[in-house]
Structure formats: structure tokens, C-alpha cells
Amino acid sequence: MARAIWTGVITFGLVSVPVGLYTSTQDHTVHFHQLQRGSADRIRNRRVNERTGEEVDGKDIVKGFEVADGEYVVVEPDELDRIAPGRSQTIDISDFVDLADIEPVYFNRTYYIAPRGKEYTKVYELLRAALAEADKVGIATFVMRGKQYLTALRAEDDILVLQTLHWADEVRDPDKELPELPSGRAGKGKELDMALQLVDTLSGPWDPARYHDTYQEKVRELVTAKAEGQEIEAAEGAPTATNVIDLMQVLQGSIDQARGDRKAAGEPGRRKAAPTRKAARKPAAKAAKQTARRQAPPKSARASATARGRRATGKSELRQLSKAELYERATEQNITGRSRMSREELVDALAGAAGRRKKSAA
């Protein structure tokens, strides 16, 4: 039975439920001991006094913040606890947001949350069901082991899952930090269509059991082989970069290889090649229009809301697109700050740009 690494309460509004926090994953890495070369003597890490060289017991070690050269402010653990009264035992939900609006770069670690006792299961399930029904995640903060975390609390089939998030100032801006990024939209026409065909050929349902840590498997094989006095073959080197001149040929070869691998594995082939982006958008836009017509109020009711409805209809159509497609449109329209926008912010920005174009045209 797993043991809770943290216990406290979840609060949303005036409702609270005592819970425990549990790790959701386990490490399968092959771990090695440190030895002195040529012997079986273990190497140990010890905490020693820098000045005297003597080993120091853990209970005699305190935290110190250097305020000047050689001068420290000493902070005791109970002093850190006192500056966060109550919050070290509370996951306090302050907002509910759409999960799709949180960019993947913000997610860090995942934990399971369980109620601390049968008497709390009803309130626990109430929160889980509310999150699932609303399709929202609860944004909360809490303190664990002397550190405050920003978190997203979301509903799974029968449990609550807590994912720690990076703070906004911890996430780097790729436009500022990365040395080489495309200056324009690369991969157009036939090249992009073939790339989409390759993606379509390699597409399938998500099944985590299909994937294995092949490096750790090789490490275990190496250890076994060395224990038996055998050698193991070295892995192949990294592939060379694709020459843009041969790009079409390489893409076609990749598609043929992927189809052959799926056929050999007995997997069903794709019924048709992936459509181009323009072709893919047409059915979605058509379906959106048909839905709008079916759900539209009588003509007399529509007349009074024509101007108010134009912008909403534009947003409705934009929401049919993926974030990548929204970002592409934002790039084409040169909308500033698009790289840091959430999906909903891209929808708002594009809808606003469309409105401005209609006014200028009028």
C-alpha cells in the first residue's frame, strides 16, 4: 500500500476535504554504486565542515543565506513554517480554467490525490464529478517541504490528479532564448502535403504499453554481458541531417517504409491519405455552418441580433480549428505576442482582427 507524501485539505469556496498526496510514477532506472577504480571499495558522500574537514551530523546543519562575503543569515525550519500559517496543509483552489488553455511547457510532476477516510469520500467525489462535468481544472497553490507549488487539479475516471506547474517567470520565451528559429513559414505545397501523409501513416491510438525504455534495457544487457565476460555491440550513430534538395525523395521513402512496417506488423492500413490543411478545414467549417443553421432562432429573432452575432459566429468557427491552425493564421496576419497566447487568446485575437478588417472595408 502506497504511503502519502503529504497530507492536508483541499478547499474550494467554503468546502474542504482532507486528502493525501501520492506519487503516481516509479523510477525504473538502473542505479549504480560508486567504486574506487581497481577495487570493490564503495565511495560514500559525506557532509563535512569546509574549514575543519570534520563530518557534521544532519541535526547540526541549518540553512544560511549569504548576505555578504562570509556573512550569513541563519533560518530555522520552524521559522519557514511560521511564515506560511495553515497554507502548508492546504491546497487552496482559487480559479477554474480549461485544461486546453494550459500550455504543456507549464506541466511538471503528476500526483494522485485520495480522501483521508471513508467519511470524506462523498465531498471528494463531489469535487471530482464537478470538475469532470464542467471539463475544467482547479488552479491551486500549496506548500510542501519548504517550497510553494502552483498546481492544476483535474478529474480522471474515478480519482483526482494533481499536476504541479511551473511559475510564469520560470518558463523561457523561445523567441528570446533559442538561437535559430525559422524566419517564415517553411514547408509549403507538395512538401507539406507529403509531410501530412507521413504523419497520417504513422498515426494511431495512444497506447503507452507499446513504448519501452530501450536504453535501460541495453544497460541491463550490458551489465549481464560483462558479468558473463561477453562484449555487447555498440549502437548505431545518429543519422545525418536531411538535405533539403532531397527532401521530397526522403519524405516519399519515409511514407513507403512506414506503410511497409505497418503491413508487416499486421496493423490496418490508413483508408486514405491525409488531406491538405485547406481541404481539412472545409468539412469543419461546413459542419459548423450546418450546426449554426439548425440551431438558429427564427428569422424575426435573428434580425435584431445580426450585428451582435457576427463576431460570435466568427469565434465559433475559429474554435473548430486546432491551436496549430490558429497559430498559423495568427502568423499570416502578423498578430503580435502570438507565441505566448493560449488557444482562447488566439481565438480572441483572430476574431478581433477580422472585426477590424470588416470595419475598414465598410
Disulfide bonds with the S-S distance in Angstrom:
none
